[in-house]
Amino acid sequence: MATVLTQQEIDQLLTAITVGNSLDPDDFKPVYEGCKKIKIYDFKRPDKFTREQIRTVSIIHETFSRELTNMFSSLLKSTCHIHLASVDQLTYEEFVRSVPTPTTLFPIEMKSLGKAIAEIDPAITFSIIDCMFGGDGECLKAQHELTNIEKISMKTPINIIIDALKKMWSDIILTEINLISIDTTPQIIQLTYPTEMGVLVTCEIKNNDVEGMINIFYPSLTLEPILDKLNAKNWYGRYCDKKLSIKNILPTFNKIELDLKALLFRKEISIGELKNVSIGDVFIFNKETKYLIAGNTRILFDFNTRYSEEGNKDLFIVIKLYNKINIMEKDYMDEKHNIDKIGINLDDVNVQLSVELGRKKMLVKDILQLGEGSIVELDALAGDPVSIFANNVLIGRGETVVVDENFAVRLTEILS
């Protein structure tokens, strides 16, 4: 039967190939039949992290890669894709030797944890700079150390990386992450002891046709305070905690009472026209537009009106069409072009004129259960004057009429 190599044996073989040492297959065989397999432990490169902790770091940085993809694509206005390539344990000295010179290095300070360091491949660095200066993202054939202008330009993408890291780590621990410096030579950065173990996260990035790496090295001393949180139970448990908290909030949320307003019409009118209105004036609307709005939830319904069958003239509305269409409440006073007009002529500023049929206080849970055919009793009586609002401020009352087959409202009372 063929023998299947363990992951440890595969890693040893790959290390031997890289270093150039030769390994005897007998080194992996038991000393005698029935003897347990012995694994050689390297005290120079001790394993500081368990497989579960490494797996959790991988899951965290997969989220980081997706977040960074969106941010970089928006910044560079180009096709940018980033994905997690590997997560490995190695010493800081091995990390420094693996980094090319010159390159883009930026040590970061993670408050309450310690320091870490990130590196951007030179090819990607110059591709990013080219995109930021209006190019196609092509990589320079002759790469050089970053000039002062190029270092300043790289602060923007570096800050984006730091923001993505901060957002990613916030699920484990709330920490501030600050940029220490931007360097190009790894040998002059004394982040930690050369023999200290750490976690190296490698993300592959492709910007247009240029490919490279983004490496992040976390020393073991930096991650040591949160090692107990780097596990699947803690990572996935936070979703359960959020779900439970939502369940606790919903009963309270459902007991909130909102004003359900039945609006008959809406139209725009200038402040100059509004200042000159008088009793008897008629506001003509092109068509009947009925809105049933709960607070500021911007939920749109269509409805028909009817009176109670008992003859007490209570006014009801019957939900005719249950759309749940999101409508944007237009705030005319906050629009830039209207703010600009204020400096010229306040009378030209538009306000929103709306006619309200009636209201009803309802719980959130009852509003959410409204459907086609639902009946809502309003606080108004049949024949009562309708209320007229300008930008949600009550300015008067009137009666509904029809003018040339258009719906209209005749002003019968003006409020100060």
Secondary structure, 3 states (H helix, E strand, C coil): CCCCCCHHHHHHHHHHHHHCCCCCHHHHCCCCCCCCCCCCCCCCCCCCCCHHHHHHHHHHHHHHHHHHHHHHHHHHCCCEEEEEEEEEEEEHHHHHHHCCCCCEEEEEEECCCEEEEEEECHHHHHHHHHHHCCCCCCCCCCCCCCCHHHHHHHHHHHHHHHHHHHHHHCCCCCCCEEECCCECCHHHCCCCCCCCEEEEEEEEEEECCEEEEEEEEEEHHHHHHHHHHCCHHHHHHHHHHHHHHHHHHHHHHHCCEEEEEEEEEEEEEEHHHHHCCCCCCEEECCCCCCEEEECCCCEEEEEEEEECCCCCCEEEEEEEEEEEEECCCCCHHHCHHHHHHHCCCHHHCEEEEEEEEEEEEEEHHHHHCCCCCCEEEEEEECCCCEEEEECCEEEEEEEEEEECCEEEEEEEEECC
